[in-house]
Amino acid sequence: MRRVGDPVHRPATAAAPALHRLLRHLRREAFECPEPLGSDERDTEKPTCVRGDVHGRSRPLRSGARLVSAAVLLRRLRDTGAAFATGARGPVAAAAPVAAEVTCHGDAAPYNRAVRKRS
């Protein structure tokens, strides 16, 4: 994965089409997330970046306010994503039939979020 200007260039996986549909759904619902810009001839996908500072593995959430903010964001992502139907099961099929499926982030860690100071 590498950043070239605004978009990130990373190898596309089999999950990319479903992920791009989910990102478009989230954006239509006013959830700030990367915008999928498609793929190139080398099967490299190019999502945009979310503005903010990204903290590495060594910088955990250090304040109660940031922890609460992260929890609220994850809950909002879950609620907004719950209304999304991929038409496919995404990258991993469920082990058994379920009443409802929700696509989740799966790696909500400090290195996978952008932090901005409120103005």
N, C-alpha and C positions, 0 to 999 in steps of 0.2 A: 504494500500500500504506500502511495506517495501522494503528496499534495502538489498540484500544478495550478497555480493561481487560486481561485476559489474552490473548484471541485477537487475531491479526492479521487485518485485513480486507483482502483483495486480490482483484483480478479473477480469476475462475476461467478457466482455459484448457481446451482440449480434452483436455489431459493430466491434469486434476484427478481424474477418477474412478480412473484407474490409479495415480496418485500416492497417493490416499487409501487404496487397497487395499494399496499397498506400506507406507505408514506404519502401518496396522493390523497387517500382518504383522510389521514390525520391533518394534512394541510387544508383540505376543504373544511374541516371542522375547527379551523383556527388554532391547531396545535403546532407550535413551532418545532420543526424537525427538518432534517435535510430534504432537499428537493432532488428527486432522481432526474438526471439529465440524459439518461440513456447509456448505451454502450458503444464502444468503437469496434473496428474490424478485428481487433485482437481479443475480443470478448472481455474487455475491461469496462466495468461500470463506473459512472462518474456522478456520485451524489455531491451536492453542495455541502458546505460546512455550516454549522450553527455558530453564530457570533458568541464570543466569550473566551474566558481563560480556561484551559483544560489542565486539571491537576493530575499529576502522575500518581503512580501506585504509592508513592511515599507521602502523599498529602491527603490524608483522610478528612472527612467532614469534621471540623474542629469546633464548630459552634452549634448550639441547640437550634438556632434559627436556620442554619444551612441544612441540618438534619431534617427539620420539619419541612423545609422547602423541597428537599429531595423526595420525602415521603408524599407530599401533596402532588408533586409532579408525576411520580410513579402511579399514584392512584388515578390521576387525571388521564394518564396514558392508558391505563387499564380500562377505564370507563369509556374513553373515546375509541379504543381498539375493540372493545366488546361489541360495538355496533357494526364492525367490519366483517364481511364474509368474503373470504378469498376465493371461494369456488373450488378451492383445492386445499389440501391439508398443510401446505407449506413444506418446509424442509424436513420435518420429522412427523411421521404418521403416529396417531395416538395408538397406544398399546391395546386399548379396548374401546368399544363404543362409549361415547360420553354424551351427556344431555346437551352440553354446549361447549364450544371451544373458544378460547380467547388466545390470540396471538400476543405473546409477551416479549419484553426486551431480552431477557435471559442473561444479560451481562451489565447490570446497572451498577457500575463501579465508578469511583472518582475519576479514573482515566477515560471514562466514557460519557462524560457530561461537560457541558460548558457552563461556567459561572460568570454572571455579570453583576456588577453593583447596581442597585436600584437608584434611579436618578430622581 
